[in-house]
Amino acid sequence: MLDRLLKSLFAPEPLQLADADARLALTALLVRLARSDHDYARAEIDEIEGIIAARYGLGQAEATALRCEAEALEAEAPDTVRFTQAIKQAVPYEDRRRVIESAWAVVLADGARASEESALMRLVANLLGVNDRDSNIARQKAAKS
């Protein structure tokens, strides 16, 4: 699955993602955001696993396995622009808005909002086609939970 998804991301135009690939790509995006400040904290890892377990109905072992696979994908994936293009094609707007809320939850999980994380969040929201207003609402919701 990882090879197929990487081939899609490296293609001149990202291919439409299958559900399992979209799940992996979304998880890898959360990993990329958590790693963006060069401090991949346990709180962020736990938040990612909690998000994907709830979103996809996974048990703890399955969520951990998906996160580990996503970490490998994130390490090999091309730039964030190509990454988000594939996700944008596979996920409807309302779900992308929820992805941004989940992303904010990961960014805020360690109690610190690094400038690298904020900058990447602005880029990711824009690339996913989520407007500033909806991203701000998503950030506020994530901060409350």
Protein Blocks (a to p, Z undefined) as FASTA:
>chain_A
ZZmmmmmmmpmbacdddfklmmmmmmmmmmmmmmmnopacfklmmmmmmmmmmmnopafk
lmmmmmmmmmmmmmmpccfklmmmmmmmmpcfklmmmmmmmmmmmmmmnopacfklmmmm
mmmmmmnopafklmmmmmmmmmmZZ
